[in-house]
Amino acid sequence: MFRSPSFPSHVTLPTDRTLIMGVLNVTPDSFSDGGKWLSFADAVSHAEQLCDDGADIIDVGGESTRPGSARITANEEQQRIGAVVDELVRQNMVVSVDTVHASTARIMADRGAAIINDVSGACWDSQMAATMATIEAAVVIQHWRGFPGSASERVLDEGALATVIDDLRGQLDTVYAAGVSSERIIIDPGLGFAKTVDASWDVFAGLPALHEAFSHPVLIGASRKRFIQSLATDTISVDDLTAATTVLSALHGAWAVRVHAPKRNTAAIAAARAWVRGTMRNNNGQ
């Protein structure tokens, strides 16, 4: 069930477990940590801490996608993240760039980014699919139905899994037609994007069906999302709940989880791996 994508030759990542993608928002307005890592020094320091806490990949974003956030130009995005990406690559970190802009994808891939993580799944920028075809980086195609909180957002309710699978098939057809090689593609069901709380849980519970429908590795981004927050209490934090979803993701073969606080998620993956090994020993003994 566990699947791993193809990366540029200089990139080496584990292929025997679910990976941790640490979130680095170089933005003033992201929903959970906007402004904290906006300066170059703070961004690099936080990336180093994410790695120390177990992140395998650093996902650098310069444009917020929180509900109602304002769009920025590709040039502004590049000004925010360019020097940060350069420094993380210089330190031999595996860098993912979270962008919907084709020009940013091309420039950052040329500067060493190993992954282009497009939350629009090549739908927002008409040049993105063609750009993805010309770079060596792996690419994330996320399920997309409009920017959160925008007038064009088409929100799914309960029973959303079948629609997500159909929509992703259409998005993949577009990038295939542009010449993007299948082995470089990662899919993301877009939990929390254009989905109610119940719909996000339905789609997350459909992770086995996503593996059945697609041959691509699956990235799960549940961290601090509204559907996670719906279960939080005075004694159960959203980061605790995120770690719980990481266990489920790892048990069901997710390639990676995208999280804000890697440490407890690293522990969750270790527990899931031990469970899987125990299951295999039990099965081999039968």
C-alpha positions in Angstrom: 0.0 0.0 0.0 2.9 2.4 0.8 3.9 4.3 -2.3 6.7 6.9 -2.8 7.1 9.4 -5.7 10.2 10.0 -7.9 12.4 12.9 -6.9 15.3 14.8 -8.4 18.6 12.7 -8.1 20.0 14.9 -5.3 17.0 14.1 -3.0 17.0 11.1 -0.6 14.1 10.4 1.6 13.0 7.3 3.6 10.7 5.0 1.6 9.7 2.6 4.4 7.4 4.8 6.5 5.1 7.8 6.4 7.0 11.0 6.2 6.6 14.3 8.0 6.2 17.5 6.0 6.7 20.4 8.3 4.8 23.6 7.6 6.7 26.9 7.3 4.4 29.8 6.6 6.4 32.8 5.5 3.2 34.9 5.6 1.6 37.7 7.7 -1.9 36.1 7.6 -1.9 32.3 7.8 -4.7 31.0 10.0 -2.6 29.4 12.8 0.8 31.1 12.7 0.6 34.1 10.4 3.5 36.6 10.9 5.5 34.4 13.3 8.1 33.3 10.6 7.8 36.3 8.2 11.4 37.4 8.6 14.3 35.5 7.0 16.0 34.8 10.3 12.8 33.6 12.0 11.8 31.5 9.0 15.2 29.7 8.8 15.3 29.2 12.6 11.8 27.7 12.6 12.7 25.4 9.7 15.7 24.1 11.6 13.5 23.5 14.6 11.0 21.6 12.5 13.8 19.4 11.3 15.1 18.9 14.8 11.6 17.8 15.8 11.4 15.2 13.1 10.3 16.9 9.8 11.7 15.1 6.7 10.5 17.9 4.4 9.9 21.6 4.9 6.9 23.0 3.0 7.5 26.7 2.5 4.6 28.9 1.6 4.4 32.6 0.9 0.7 33.0 0.3 -2.0 32.2 2.8 -5.0 30.1 1.8 -7.0 30.6 5.0 -10.7 31.5 4.3 -11.1 35.0 2.9 -7.4 35.6 2.5 -6.2 38.1 -0.1 -4.4 36.9 -3.2 -0.9 38.2 -3.8 1.2 38.4 -6.9 3.7 35.8 -7.9 6.5 38.4 -7.6 5.5 39.2 -4.0 5.4 35.5 -3.1 8.9 35.0 -4.6 10.2 38.0 -2.6 8.9 36.4 0.6 10.2 32.9 0.1 13.2 33.1 -2.3 16.0 33.7 0.2 14.5 31.2 2.6 14.3 28.5 0.0 17.9 29.2 -1.0 19.1 28.9 2.6 17.2 25.7 3.3 18.5 24.1 0.2 22.0 25.2 1.1 21.5 23.4 4.4 20.5 20.2 2.5 16.9 20.3 3.7 14.4 18.7 1.4 12.2 21.7 0.4 8.6 21.7 -0.8 7.2 25.0 -2.1 3.5 25.6 -1.5 2.3 27.8 -4.5 -0.4 28.1 -7.0 1.8 30.3 -9.3 3.5 28.6 -12.2 6.4 31.2 -12.3 7.1 30.6 -8.6 7.0 26.8 -9.2 9.5 27.1 -12.0 11.9 29.5 -10.2 11.9 27.6 -7.0 12.4 24.2 -8.6 15.4 25.7 -10.5 16.7 26.8 -7.1 16.5 23.3 -5.6 13.0 22.8 -4.4 12.3 19.0 -4.5 8.5 19.3 -4.4 5.9 21.8 -5.8 2.8 21.6 -3.7 0.0 23.3 -5.6 -3.2 23.4 -3.4 -5.2 24.2 -6.6 -4.0 21.0 -8.2 -2.9 22.9 -11.4 -6.3 24.6 -11.7 -5.6 28.2 -10.6 -2.8 29.1 -13.0 -3.3 28.0 -16.6 0.4 27.6 -17.0 1.0 25.4 -14.0 0.5 21.9 -15.6 2.9 22.8 -18.5 5.4 24.1 -16.0 5.1 21.0 -13.9 6.0 19.0 -17.0 9.3 20.9 -17.5 10.7 20.6 -14.0 12.3 17.7 -12.1 10.5 18.3 -8.8 7.8 16.0 -7.6 4.4 17.7 -7.7 1.4 17.6 -5.4 -2.0 17.7 -7.1 -4.6 18.7 -4.4 -8.3 18.3 -4.8 -9.6 21.7 -5.7 -13.0 23.5 -5.8 -12.0 27.1 -5.3 -10.1 29.2 -2.7 -11.6 28.9 0.8 -14.2 31.5 1.5 -14.2 32.8 -2.1 -17.3 33.3 -4.2 -16.2 30.6 -6.5 -15.7 28.0 -3.8 -18.0 24.9 -4.4 -18.3 23.3 -0.9 -19.0 19.6 -0.6 -21.1 18.2 2.2 -21.5 14.6 3.4 -20.8 11.8 1.0 -18.1 13.8 -0.7 -15.6 10.9 -1.3 -16.9 9.9 -4.7 -16.9 13.5 -5.9 -13.4 14.0 -4.7 -12.2 10.9 -6.6 -14.0 12.1 -9.8 -12.6 15.6 -9.5 -9.1 14.3 -8.9 -9.3 12.1 -12.0 -10.1 15.2 -14.0 -7.3 17.2 -12.5 -4.9 14.3 -13.2 -6.0 14.0 -16.8 -5.0 17.7 -17.2 -1.5 17.2 -15.9 -1.0 14.0 -17.7 -2.0 15.7 -21.0 0.5 18.4 -20.3 3.3 15.8 -20.1 3.8 15.5 -16.3 5.2 12.0 -15.6 3.0 9.8 -13.5 5.8 8.7 -11.1 6.4 12.4 -10.0 2.8 12.9 -8.9 1.5 13.0 -5.3 -2.2 13.4 -4.7 -3.8 15.3 -1.7 -7.6 15.0 -1.1 -7.6 18.6 0.2 -9.1 18.0 3.7 -10.7 21.3 4.9 -10.7 22.8 1.4 -14.3 23.3 0.0 -15.6 20.7 2.4 -17.7 20.8 5.5 -16.5 19.2 8.7 -18.4 16.0 8.0 -17.3 15.9 4.4 -13.6 16.2 5.5 -14.0 13.3 7.9 -15.8 11.3 5.2 -12.9 11.9 2.7 -10.3 11.2 5.4 -12.0 7.9 6.2 -11.9 7.2 2.5 -8.0 7.0 2.4 -8.2 3.2 1.5 -10.5 4.1 -1.4 -8.1 6.7 -2.6 -5.3 4.1 -2.7 -7.6 1.8 -4.6 -8.6 4.5 -7.1 -5.1 5.9 -7.8 -1.6 4.6 -8.1 -0.1 7.8 -6.7 1.3 8.4 -3.2 -1.1 10.3 -0.9 -0.3 13.4 1.2 -2.7 14.1 4.1 -3.0 17.6 5.4 -5.2 17.5 8.5 -3.1 19.7 10.9 -5.1 22.4 12.7 -7.9 22.3 10.1 -11.4 23.2 11.1 -12.6 19.6 11.0 -9.9 18.7 13.6 -10.8 21.7 15.7 -14.4 20.4 15.8 -13.2 17.7 18.2 -11.0 19.9 20.4 -11.9 20.4 24.1 -10.3 22.1 27.1 -8.1 19.0 27.6 -7.7 17.8 24.0 -5.7 20.2 21.8 -5.8 20.4 18.0 -2.2 19.3 17.9 -3.1 16.2 19.9 -5.9 15.5 17.5 -3.6 16.0 14.5 -1.2 13.4 15.9 -4.2 11.0 16.2 -5.0 11.5 12.6 -1.3 10.9 11.8 -1.6 7.4 13.3 -4.6 6.7 11.1 -2.8 8.1 8.1 0.3 6.0 8.7 -1.7 2.8 9.3 -3.5 3.3 6.0 -0.4 3.9 3.9 -0.2 7.7 3.5 3.1 8.8 1.9 3.3 11.9 4.2 1.4 14.0 6.6 1.7 17.8 6.5 1.8 19.2 10.0 2.7 22.3 12.1 4.2 20.4 15.1 6.3 17.5 13.9 7.5 16.1 17.3 4.3 14.3 18.4 3.5 13.3 14.9 6.9 11.6 14.6 5.9 9.6 17.8 2.6 8.8 16.2 4.3 7.3 13.1 6.7 5.3 15.2 3.8 3.7 17.1 2.0 3.0 13.8 5.1 1.4 12.4 5.4 -0.8 15.4 1.7 -1.8 15.1 2.3 -2.8 11.4 5.3 -4.8 12.2 3.4 -6.6 14.9 0.6 -7.3 12.5 3.0 -8.7 10.0 4.6 -11.0 12.5 1.2 -12.3 13.6 0.3 -13.0 10.0 3.5 -14.7 9.3 3.0 -16.9 12.3 -0.4 -18.2 11.1 
